[in-house]
């Protein structure tokens, strides 16, 4: 998930007029919090984590208050809370008004690899992890993306689940609105859990979203119509991730995560499978985890490489380009961009002693390797290239051995050779 919570999720839901709980951000004044408590009876205080950090309730990271003193104590406790599942640190809290209800509903839309179609998942036993429920209490309904999610999809699913009749009609009227949000703004996952069925002033039940999660297809430009700030898509506040994030508006992927700020192997990786293997094998020796696949054009790859080199090349022993055998990525274009960025770094900053290791396959591989080789040799750097017939794990192991050699003697030897 890339976006969680109602601080921004509420803004998205309001675009399609789907009701959600009242929410205040970390900048809320004491008077605003008091008014929300008076209006709703109680507030829930939740830390704001970047990305899809879930299970805050089970981790004791959700506070509840019915008076301002308790609310401010919980704010102090949670404002910079660290999630026990990892190193994610909160940056502020939200105050969400209580929503009285007897029924809670789980609802999501996602792209199903089983049905090869967008799929609605729904249950009237919401408010818990969906994985904890038996299959007979959950309904998965694939539907045609051309016609979208219709009222009868929701009605049929709830009737088959034996949901209480009083909640079916309001859900049938409101849940199809979420397909508009999903389809119009480039989402590939949308999840509301729980939707609380709260009575309005006339006693009629109304679905109110009390939590929000979603992920975007960054390569679909429709998400830009939401005017979301770029920092929401970074997992950290590092300047490196913020700069790389700006490039997500272009074709292709540019997903990065800083593994070790003191790492010694910088490995631009192409493809999700390669990323998983390389990240695991390199461990703390890697500076970043990345996926730059998706056939990025020359201009984008050049910008990405310049940013990566600016932050990480100076401390690296090994510059490691690794990926599987591509089907549609033009290897010449990506290698030409990385080679030009390498030359730019040496001209703009200074020559650095680094060993280049490459493992790749795909269209225009030989042409791309030739261009990269000529650039590396002109910079007096050592290198080793592996083609598509080399096992990726063995290429990674070779890079690790080179890193160890560079630590012991290679870097010193290379400095002398380069006259640094």
FENLINBEL-V612414 format. One record per backbone hydrogen bond with DSSP energy under -0.5 kcal/mol. CO is the residue of the C=O (numbers start at 1). NH is the residue of the N-H. Records with the same first field share a line. If there is no record, write none. Layout:
BEGIN
CO->NH  NH
END
This chain:
BEGIN
1->52
2->51
3->214
5->9
6->10
8->12
9->13
10->14
11->15
12->15  16
13->16  18
14->17
17->19
19->209
22->97
24->95
25->28
29->33
30->34
31->35
32->36
33->37
34->38
35->39
36->40
37->41
42->98
43->65
44->46  96
45->63
46->94
47->49
48->91
51->53
52->54
55->59
56->61
57->60
61->47
63->45
65->43
67->71
68->72
69->73
70->74
71->75
72->76
73->77
74->78
75->79
78->81
79->92
81->83  90
83->86
88->83
92->48
94->46  96
95->24
96->44
103->197
104->126
105->195
106->123
107->192
108->121
109->190
110->112  119
111->113
112->116  117
117->112
118->143
119->110
120->141
121->108
122->139
123->106
124->104
129->132
130->133
134->137
135->138
139->122  141
140->142
141->120
144->147  148
150->153  154
151->155
152->156
153->157
154->158
155->159
156->160
157->161
158->162  163
159->162
164->167  168
165->168  169
167->171
168->172
169->173
170->174
171->175
174->177
175->178  179
176->179  180
177->181
178->182
179->183
180->184
181->185
182->187
186->217
188->111
189->215
190->109
191->213
192->107
194->196  210
195->105
196->198  208
197->102
198->206
200->203
204->200
206->198
208->196
209->21
212->5
213->191
214->2  3
215->188  189
216->218
217->220
219->221
220->223
221->224
222->225
223->226
224->227
229->232
230->233
231->234
232->51
238->242
239->243
240->244
241->245
242->246
243->246  247
244->247
245->248
246->249
247->250
255->291
257->259  289
260->263
264->317  318
265->267  287
266->268  320
268->322
269->271  292
270->324
271->275
272->276
273->277
274->278
275->279
276->280
277->281
278->282
279->283
282->285
283->286
285->264  265
287->259  260
289->257
291->255
293->253
297->301
298->302
299->303
300->304
301->305
302->306
303->307
304->308
305->309
306->310
307->311
308->312
309->313  314
312->315  316
313->316
317->355
318->266  320
319->321  357
320->322
321->359
322->270
324->326  361
329->331
330->334
331->335
332->336
333->337
334->338
335->339
336->340
337->341
338->342
339->343
340->344
341->345
342->346
343->347
344->348
345->349
352->354
355->319  357
356->384
357->321
358->386
359->323
361->326
362->365
363->331  332
364->368
365->369
366->370
367->371
368->372
369->373
370->374
371->375
372->376
373->377
374->378
375->379
376->381
377->380
382->356
384->358
386->360
387->390
391->395
392->396
393->397
394->398
395->399
396->400
397->401
398->402
399->403
400->404
401->405
402->406
403->407
404->408
405->409  410
406->411
409->413
410->414
411->415
412->416
413->417
414->418
415->419  420
END
